[in-house]
């Protein structure tokens, strides 16, 4: 159905089997079982070379795949061209006319298109919130809600942030005043990568629980609900990092004129600085900064969540689910996490939220 020779060759060259054991297992499952043969699937995530490794199994299953790309960041044109050469329909502009059986989505960018016949799968917290707020009339499996996503959001995203920040700025962070908005999983991962930089880090969050978590680490904190205190801190900051999972929150709550001339880095899936902040003020024009990298997140950290994002299609096909957002089954997510930790001899930190 598809000519995948170039895609498979690229995947083998860039990602050794040891970096993607779950996707390798999934590829073989799709070859053997053809679980989605004849189904129409709309796939909308960041389109990078890593995405080609994720798509390989879906294409091997002989599903009819349309590949799009999230609008909040540039897509990799070389990756898109390889898909076109393989005979895959690539539709970057989101002008979807067809009806699909399944949506494999990111940032809930597909929620306002025609409803899928079977259901959807969402990759991010931002997207899950959007699906909840819009009360969709079909089931949506939220893989961000499972513990496996922590491998990407804590370990992988933190590591990717650090590589991207160094590449984009080349600055020494010693004694720099850094405000990190959001101390959830992504925020914690970013903090861990900055812990040895001898910078002055202040954590800003609206959650008392997360503020307490930061204080337990002896970090300076600000309650994000205290606008005057936040604005005062912004005046004295050098670097501002957003990782809240909330679009527009900086524009909605604080004096964004205080951001001009600072180093701004967004690590949320959407535009967390908001419309009042020009793209030119921020690194990567307000897109998540790790996506300026050839490898935004190392494959070993996204391999298991890509696997579950794809595998969720099986749950939607085989199980009668009610409309609305449903978290991926915890028992299986923990099995995958344990296998990953054993395989890579690396442990996921317990951050308590």
WOWOPE-V503644 format. One record per run of one state. SS is the DSSP state (@ for helix, = for strand, . for the rest). FROM is the first residue (numbers start at 1). TO is the last residue. If there is no record, write none. Layout:
BEGIN
ss=<SS,SS>
from=<FROM,FROM>
to=<TO,TO>
END
This chain:
BEGIN
ss=<.,@,.,@,.,@,.,=,.,@,.,=,.,@,.,=,.,=,.,=,.,@,.,=,@,.,@,.,=,.,@,.,=,.,@,.,=,.,@,.,=,.,@,.,@,.,=,.,@,=,@,.,@,.,@,.,=,.,@,.>
from=<1,5,15,17,20,21,34,40,46,49,61,64,70,77,86,89,91,102,106,119,123,125,134,139,143,146,149,170,177,182,185,195,200,206,208,217,220,224,227,236,239,243,249,254,256,260,263,267,279,282,283,287,289,293,299,319,324,328,330,345>
to=<4,14,16,19,20,33,39,45,48,60,63,69,76,85,88,90,101,105,118,122,124,133,138,142,145,148,169,176,181,184,194,199,205,207,216,219,223,226,235,238,242,248,253,255,259,262,266,278,281,282,286,288,292,298,318,323,327,329,344,353>
END
